[in-house]
Amino acid sequence: MTASGQLVDTHSPASAILDAAKDADLIVVGSRGHGGFPGLHMGSVSTQVVNHAPCAVLVVQSKA
């Protein structure tokens, strides 16, 4: 498995992730759950990525 990285300059983290993942097989994102709604366990960026990704998405939450 190879991983790559790139520096992007955008005001929308979700758009940057989705643009970079056009040819990806899997996207892995973290989630802090700060979406602003009670009971929402994913943040807004991870929610947007899950809903619009062209491939599978793995959302990882921290232990704390």
C-alpha positions in Angstrom: 0.0 0.0 0.0 1.2 3.5 -0.8 0.0 6.7 0.7 0.5 10.1 -0.7 0.0 13.7 0.5 -0.4 17.1 -1.0 -0.7 20.6 0.3 -4.0 22.3 -0.7 -5.1 25.9 -0.2 -8.8 26.0 0.2 -11.4 27.2 2.7 -13.4 24.0 2.5 -11.6 20.9 4.0 -14.3 18.6 2.7 -14.0 19.8 -0.8 -10.2 19.4 -0.7 -10.5 15.8 0.6 -13.1 14.9 -2.0 -11.1 16.4 -4.9 -8.0 14.6 -3.8 -9.9 11.3 -3.5 -11.2 11.1 -7.1 -9.2 8.0 -7.9 -9.0 6.6 -4.3 -10.3 3.3 -3.1 -10.7 4.4 0.5 -10.8 7.7 2.4 -9.9 7.7 6.1 -11.0 10.7 8.1 -11.0 11.5 11.8 -14.0 12.7 13.6 -14.2 14.9 16.7 -18.0 15.0 16.7 -18.2 18.8 16.9 -21.0 19.1 14.3 -23.0 21.4 16.5 -26.0 19.1 17.0 -26.6 17.1 20.2 -26.2 13.4 19.5 -24.3 13.9 16.3 -21.2 11.8 16.5 -19.5 13.0 13.3 -18.2 16.5 12.6 -19.4 18.5 9.6 -16.3 17.6 7.4 -16.5 13.9 8.0 -20.3 14.0 7.3 -19.8 15.8 4.0 -17.1 13.3 3.0 -19.2 10.3 3.8 -22.2 11.7 1.9 -20.3 12.7 -1.2 -17.3 10.4 -1.5 -16.7 8.5 -4.7 -15.4 5.5 -2.7 -15.6 3.9 0.7 -15.0 6.0 3.8 -13.7 5.0 7.2 -14.4 7.5 10.0 -12.2 7.0 13.0 -13.0 8.5 16.4 -10.5 9.1 19.2 -10.8 7.2 22.4 -11.2 10.4 24.4 
